[in-house]
Amino acid sequence: MTKALVKIFGMIAVTLVSVLLLLIPFSGAAIKFKYITSIYADAQGVPLKQPEGVACNDQSHLVVADTGNGRLLKYVLKDGTVETGTVEIKIAQLSYPIKAELNSKGDVYALDRRKRRILRFTPEGTFKDYVEPVGLTSPAEYVPRSFTIDREDKIYILDILSERVLTLSPEGRYLRHLKFPQEYGFFSDIAVDYKGTVFIVDSVKGIVHSAAKLSTGFSPITKSLKEYVRFPASLTSDNRGRMYLMDKNGGSMIILGQDGSFLGRQSSMGWKEGWLNYPAQICINDKGEIFVADTNNSRVQIFSVVE
């Protein structure tokens, strides 16, 4: 067999493996991912540039933190197609958005890494204000590494300066805080499930910690996940309580049960559709639509859960 044929068969084998990775059900759960489409540009054809954030809701609206271009973009997914009538949010107050969120009213939130501030916009994209905790207990300073919003529109901020998670009312008033566990590597992201349980992921140690709605502290729900992931940097949960962790350095996603049990892995490092290259934020809505900020491929990929 010639070297050329060996190369061709090798490429075919890699492609088949990638397809199988997208279709194989996870062990212990009848769940599969189906690739839908990808977003590469805005309505004017301007390409995305290393987007790190993506937010979504149950109306299939999504907001992309187009990080390299210093802007937010709003899209709508309809019948498996992304509508081209995007809304661009680009203002002087926003320089380097890395995470986006939507609340129940459609308000848009974004974390600016350079300014270390969370901004709030109307559903139409008009800047409203900064999220500044009112009545914050000592210390009054905080540095947000990440944040999330629950179904009641309460805001949860991962404060890496004071080693705590802040909980704010929808209006921004301080409600309470939870201290980080005593021993940890580095907490990168935060999520809240439908029951109000707060999750934080230690990317260095590969451990997920949780705190129930009325809990006074965090406890690990997993052992180290390093045998499955290299650097879990982002997480979210679905309406069944399953956790989805993005492995930034490994270009894949792992799924955990409510008890922290490993359910499976999806995708792998690469540039083809369905593959990921340093993925960042992930969002899943109650329809089972999954949106991934595929950062180094400068796109947002969209999948659906098939059960």
KAQUI-V113156 format. One record per residue. N is the residue number from 0. RES is the residue in three letters. SS is DSSP state (a for helix, b for strand, c for the rest). D_FIRST is the distance of its C-alpha to the first C-alpha in Angstrom with 1 decimal. Layout:
# KAQUI-V113156
n: [N,N]
res: [RES,RES]
ss: [SS,SS]
d_first: [D_FIRST,D_FIRST]
This chain:
# KAQUI-V113156
n: [0,1,2,3,4,5,6,7,8,9,10,11,12,13,14,15,16,17,18,19,20,21,22,23,24,25,26,27,28,29,30,31,32,33,34,35,36,37,38,39,40,41,42,43,44,45,46,47,48,49,50,51,52,53,54,55,56,57,58,59,60,61,62,63,64,65,66,67,68,69,70,71,72,73,74,75,76,77,78,79,80,81,82,83,84,85,86,87,88,89,90,91,92,93,94,95,96,97,98,99,100,101,102,103,104,105,106,107,108,109,110,111,112,113,114,115,116,117,118,119,120,121,122,123,124,125,126,127,128,129,130,131,132,133,134,135,136,137,138,139,140,141,142,143,144,145,146,147,148,149,150,151,152,153,154,155,156,157,158,159,160,161,162,163,164,165,166,167,168,169,170,171,172,173,174,175,176,177,178,179,180,181,182,183,184,185,186,187,188,189,190,191,192,193,194,195,196,197,198,199,200,201,202,203,204,205,206,207,208,209,210,211,212,213,214,215,216,217,218,219,220,221,222,223,224,225,226,227,228,229,230,231,232,233,234,235,236,237,238,239,240,241,242,243,244,245,246,247,248,249,250,251,252,253,254,255,256,257,258,259,260,261,262,263,264,265,266,267,268,269,270,271,272,273,274,275,276,277,278,279,280,281,282,283,284,285,286,287,288,289,290,291,292,293,294,295,296,297,298,299,300,301,302,303,304,305,306]
res: [MET,THR,LYS,ALA,LEU,VAL,LYS,ILE,PHE,GLY,MET,ILE,ALA,VAL,THR,LEU,VAL,SER,VAL,LEU,LEU,LEU,LEU,ILE,PRO,PHE,SER,GLY,ALA,ALA,ILE,LYS,PHE,LYS,TYR,ILE,THR,SER,ILE,TYR,ALA,ASP,ALA,GLN,GLY,VAL,PRO,LEU,LYS,GLN,PRO,GLU,GLY,VAL,ALA,CYS,ASN,ASP,GLN,SER,HIS,LEU,VAL,VAL,ALA,ASP,THR,GLY,ASN,GLY,ARG,LEU,LEU,LYS,TYR,VAL,LEU,LYS,ASP,GLY,THR,VAL,GLU,THR,GLY,THR,VAL,GLU,ILE,LYS,ILE,ALA,GLN,LEU,SER,TYR,PRO,ILE,LYS,ALA,GLU,LEU,ASN,SER,LYS,GLY,ASP,VAL,TYR,ALA,LEU,ASP,ARG,ARG,LYS,ARG,ARG,ILE,LEU,ARG,PHE,THR,PRO,GLU,GLY,THR,PHE,LYS,ASP,TYR,VAL,GLU,PRO,VAL,GLY,LEU,THR,SER,PRO,ALA,GLU,TYR,VAL,PRO,ARG,SER,PHE,THR,ILE,ASP,ARG,GLU,ASP,LYS,ILE,TYR,ILE,LEU,ASP,ILE,LEU,SER,GLU,ARG,VAL,LEU,THR,LEU,SER,PRO,GLU,GLY,ARG,TYR,LEU,ARG,HIS,LEU,LYS,PHE,PRO,GLN,GLU,TYR,GLY,PHE,PHE,SER,ASP,ILE,ALA,VAL,ASP,TYR,LYS,GLY,THR,VAL,PHE,ILE,VAL,ASP,SER,VAL,LYS,GLY,ILE,VAL,HIS,SER,ALA,ALA,LYS,LEU,SER,THR,GLY,PHE,SER,PRO,ILE,THR,LYS,SER,LEU,LYS,GLU,TYR,VAL,ARG,PHE,PRO,ALA,SER,LEU,THR,SER,ASP,ASN,ARG,GLY,ARG,MET,TYR,LEU,MET,ASP,LYS,ASN,GLY,GLY,SER,MET,ILE,ILE,LEU,GLY,GLN,ASP,GLY,SER,PHE,LEU,GLY,ARG,GLN,SER,SER,MET,GLY,TRP,LYS,GLU,GLY,TRP,LEU,ASN,TYR,PRO,ALA,GLN,ILE,CYS,ILE,ASN,ASP,LYS,GLY,GLU,ILE,PHE,VAL,ALA,ASP,THR,ASN,ASN,SER,ARG,VAL,GLN,ILE,PHE,SER,VAL,VAL,GLU]
ss: [c,c,a,a,a,a,a,a,a,a,a,a,a,a,a,a,a,a,a,a,a,a,a,c,c,c,c,c,c,c,c,b,b,b,b,b,b,b,b,c,b,c,c,c,c,c,b,c,c,c,c,c,b,b,b,b,c,c,c,c,b,b,b,b,b,b,a,a,a,c,b,b,b,b,b,b,b,b,c,c,b,b,c,c,c,c,b,b,b,c,c,c,c,c,c,c,b,b,b,b,b,b,c,c,c,c,c,b,b,b,b,b,c,c,c,c,b,b,b,b,b,c,c,c,c,c,b,b,b,b,c,c,c,b,c,c,c,c,c,c,c,c,c,b,b,b,b,b,b,c,c,c,c,c,b,b,b,b,b,c,c,c,c,b,b,b,b,b,c,c,c,c,b,b,b,b,b,b,b,c,c,c,c,c,c,c,b,b,b,b,b,b,c,c,c,c,c,b,b,b,b,b,c,c,c,c,b,b,b,b,b,c,c,c,c,c,c,c,b,b,c,c,c,c,c,c,c,c,c,c,c,b,b,b,b,b,b,c,c,c,c,c,b,b,b,b,b,c,c,c,c,b,b,b,b,b,c,c,c,c,c,b,b,b,b,b,c,c,b,c,c,c,c,c,c,b,c,c,b,b,b,b,b,b,c,c,c,c,b,b,b,b,b,b,a,a,a,c,b,b,b,b,b,b,b,b,c]
d_first: [0.0,3.8,6.7,8.3,6.4,6.8,10.2,11.1,10.6,12.5,15.2,15.6,16.1,18.6,20.4,20.8,22.2,24.6,25.8,26.4,28.4,30.6,31.3,31.5,35.2,36.7,37.7,41.4,41.8,40.9,39.8,36.8,36.3,35.5,34.6,37.2,37.1,37.4,40.1,39.3,42.6,46.3,48.0,48.3,44.6,45.1,42.1,42.5,42.3,41.2,43.3,44.3,46.6,46.7,49.6,50.0,52.5,52.9,53.5,49.9,51.4,49.4,50.2,47.6,48.5,46.7,47.2,46.0,48.2,51.1,51.8,51.7,50.3,51.3,49.2,49.6,46.8,47.8,45.9,42.6,43.3,44.6,47.8,47.8,51.5,51.0,53.9,53.6,55.7,55.9,59.1,60.4,60.8,57.1,54.8,51.8,51.5,49.1,50.2,51.8,53.8,55.7,58.9,60.3,62.3,59.3,60.3,57.5,57.2,55.1,54.8,54.9,53.3,55.0,58.5,58.0,59.8,59.2,60.2,61.3,61.1,62.5,60.2,60.6,59.4,62.8,63.2,65.8,66.0,64.4,64.2,66.7,67.8,71.6,73.5,70.8,72.0,71.8,69.8,70.0,66.9,63.5,59.9,57.7,54.0,53.4,55.4,55.3,57.7,58.6,59.7,63.3,62.3,63.1,61.2,59.6,58.9,56.8,59.2,57.4,60.6,62.9,60.2,61.1,60.3,63.0,63.9,65.8,67.5,66.1,68.8,67.6,70.3,69.5,69.4,68.0,65.4,63.3,62.6,59.1,58.4,59.6,56.3,53.3,50.7,50.5,51.2,49.1,49.9,52.3,52.4,55.0,54.4,56.6,58.9,59.7,57.7,56.6,53.2,52.2,48.8,48.6,45.4,45.6,46.3,44.4,47.4,49.1,52.9,55.2,58.8,60.4,62.8,65.9,64.3,65.7,62.5,58.7,57.0,53.3,51.6,48.3,47.3,44.9,41.8,39.7,37.2,36.5,37.2,37.3,40.1,41.8,43.8,44.9,46.0,47.7,48.8,48.9,51.8,50.9,51.1,47.4,46.3,43.3,42.2,40.1,38.0,38.2,36.0,33.4,33.1,34.0,37.0,38.4,41.0,44.0,46.7,50.4,50.7,47.9,45.4,41.7,40.5,37.0,34.8,33.6,31.0,29.3,29.1,27.6,28.6,27.3,30.1,31.1,29.9,32.5,33.1,36.3,38.1,41.9,44.5,43.8,46.2,46.4,49.2,50.8,48.7,45.6,44.3,42.5,42.5,40.6,41.2,37.6,39.0,36.2,34.6,38.0,38.3,39.9,37.7,39.4,38.5,40.5,41.1,40.4,42.3]
